[in-house]
Amino acid sequence: MRRIRGFTLLEIILVLLLLGVTSGLVMLSFPADEKALARQGERLNHWLNALAERAEREGVSYGVAFGSGGWRSVAAAGQASREAYALPDGIALWLSVEGQTVALDDAAARPPQVWLYPGGETTAFSVALSQGRCLWRLQAPGYFVFETTDIRCDDAENETPAGHDAAGSDGGLDDLRHRLPGADQQHRRPGA
């Protein structure tokens, strides 16, 4: 009589353990983009809310100058920049003001594109932060309400969920890159 040889319980447990460890390591490597982007998005959202509250409290209009590498605030009275923030390498910023995509360069060298007024109004704008294949968005419809979206990551590189700009475009970063000449080079941060 011939004996049929199968796998031992130890061999099966070892294979399952190896599969679990490898899948866990793979899953841990993907959310890094999401976590870094979420931190920057939350920071921008909190910063804008604090600046809007300060504008109401002090009765002073504040402008926000967005650049390819970050943003800064300017008081309407022409005072020097009060606060500036630089994005980490690998995160790109996109801006749309009143439905028009804005070409971004150095935030320190430009006048503000967005204004927060003491009466509660703002310039209508939309900001997107992207890293790798992930996108985070913030929109302001024209008053002190900043609406944010959850981070979305697509399977294909450079494809993003629909609707960055306030004009209702149905494309994401890909659409912005096609509409804005030189955007691929202009918004890529070193190390991206």
C-alpha positions in Angstrom: 0.0 0.0 0.0 1.3 3.3 -1.0 1.3 6.2 1.4 0.1 9.6 0.2 2.4 12.4 1.4 0.8 15.8 2.1 1.9 19.0 3.8 2.4 19.0 7.5 0.6 21.5 9.7 3.9 23.2 10.4 4.6 23.8 6.7 1.1 25.2 6.2 1.4 27.6 9.2 4.8 28.7 8.0 3.5 29.6 4.5 0.6 31.5 5.9 2.9 33.4 8.3 5.2 34.4 5.4 2.2 35.5 3.3 0.9 37.6 6.2 4.2 39.3 6.8 4.8 40.1 3.2 1.3 41.5 2.6 1.6 43.6 5.8 4.9 45.1 4.6 3.4 45.9 1.2 0.4 47.6 2.8 2.5 49.7 5.1 4.5 51.1 2.2 1.4 52.5 0.4 -0.1 54.8 3.0 3.0 56.8 3.4 2.0 59.2 0.6 -1.5 59.4 2.1 -0.3 60.2 5.6 2.1 62.9 4.5 -0.5 64.5 2.3 -3.1 64.3 5.0 -0.8 66.1 7.4 -0.1 68.9 4.9 -3.8 69.2 4.0 -4.9 69.4 7.6 -2.1 72.0 8.3 -3.3 74.2 5.4 -7.0 73.8 6.4 -6.2 74.8 10.1 -3.9 77.6 9.0 -6.6 79.1 6.7 -9.3 78.8 9.4 -7.0 80.5 11.9 -6.2 83.3 9.4 -9.9 83.8 8.7 -10.7 84.0 12.4 -7.9 86.5 12.9 -9.3 88.6 10.0 -12.7 88.8 11.7 -11.2 89.4 15.2 -8.8 92.1 14.1 -11.0 93.7 11.4 -8.1 93.4 8.9 -8.2 91.7 5.5 -5.5 89.1 4.9 -4.2 87.9 1.6 -2.8 84.5 0.9 0.0 84.1 -1.7 0.2 80.5 -2.9 3.4 79.4 -4.7 4.6 76.1 -6.1 6.4 75.3 -2.9 4.1 76.7 -0.2 2.1 79.7 0.9 2.3 82.9 3.0 0.0 85.5 4.4 0.0 89.3 3.9 -2.0 91.9 5.8 -4.0 94.3 3.5 -2.2 97.2 5.1 0.9 96.2 3.2 2.7 94.8 6.2 5.4 92.2 5.6 4.5 88.6 5.5 3.3 87.4 8.9 3.5 83.7 8.3 4.9 81.5 5.6 4.9 77.8 5.1 7.0 75.6 2.8 5.7 72.3 1.5 8.0 69.2 1.9 9.7 67.8 -1.2 7.4 65.6 -3.3 4.2 67.5 -2.6 2.9 69.7 -5.4 0.3 72.5 -5.0 -2.3 73.5 -7.5 -4.5 76.6 -7.3 -7.7 77.7 -9.1 -9.1 81.1 -8.4 -12.7 81.9 -9.4 -12.6 78.9 -11.8 -9.3 79.8 -13.5 -6.2 77.7 -13.0 -3.3 79.9 -11.7 0.3 79.3 -12.7 2.4 79.1 -9.6 6.0 80.2 -8.9 7.6 81.5 -5.8 5.0 82.6 -3.1 7.5 85.1 -1.6 7.7 87.0 -4.9 4.0 87.3 -5.7 1.0 89.3 -4.5 -1.8 87.4 -2.8 -4.2 85.5 -5.1 -6.8 84.9 -2.3 -8.2 87.3 0.2 -9.9 86.7 3.5 -12.1 89.7 4.5 -13.2 90.7 8.1 -16.9 90.5 7.1 -16.6 86.7 6.5 -16.1 86.7 2.7 -13.2 85.2 0.8 -12.1 84.9 -2.8 -13.7 81.8 -4.3 -10.8 79.4 -4.8 -9.8 75.7 -4.8 -6.4 74.3 -3.7 -5.2 70.8 -4.4 -2.2 69.1 -2.9 -0.8 66.1 -4.7 1.9 63.5 -3.9 2.6 60.6 -6.1 -0.8 59.3 -7.1 -2.7 60.9 -4.2 -4.8 64.1 -4.2 -6.3 66.2 -1.4 -8.5 69.2 -2.1 -9.8 72.3 -0.3 -12.5 74.6 -1.8 -13.8 77.9 -0.5 -17.0 79.0 -2.2 -16.6 82.7 -1.2 -17.2 82.8 2.5 -15.4 81.5 5.6 -16.2 77.8 4.9 -13.4 75.6 3.7 -14.6 72.4 2.3 -12.1 69.5 2.2 -12.2 66.2 0.5 -10.8 62.9 1.6 -7.5 61.9 0.1 -8.0 59.9 -3.1 -5.3 57.7 -4.5 -5.7 56.2 -8.0 -4.1 53.0 -9.2 -2.5 54.6 -12.2 0.3 57.2 -11.7 -0.8 60.8 -12.5 -4.5 60.0 -12.7 -6.6 61.7 -10.1 -10.3 61.9 -9.2 -12.4 64.4 -11.0 -13.0 68.1 -10.2 -10.1 70.2 -9.0 -11.2 73.6 -10.1 -14.3 75.6 -9.1 -15.4 75.8 -12.7 -16.5 72.2 -12.5 -13.8 70.7 -14.7 -14.2 66.9 -14.8 -10.4 66.3 -14.8 -8.0 66.1 -11.9 -4.3 66.8 -12.1 -4.1 65.3 -15.5 -6.6 67.8 -16.8 -4.7 70.6 -15.1 -1.4 69.5 -16.6 -3.0 69.6 -20.1 -4.6 73.0 -19.6 -1.5 74.7 -18.0 1.5 74.8 -20.3 4.7 73.6 -18.5 2.8 72.5 -15.4 4.6 69.2 -15.2 7.9 70.8 -14.9 6.7 73.8 -12.9 5.0 71.9 -10.1 7.3 69.0 -9.7 9.3 69.4 -6.5 12.9 68.1 -6.3 12.9 64.5 -5.1 9.3 63.9 -6.5 
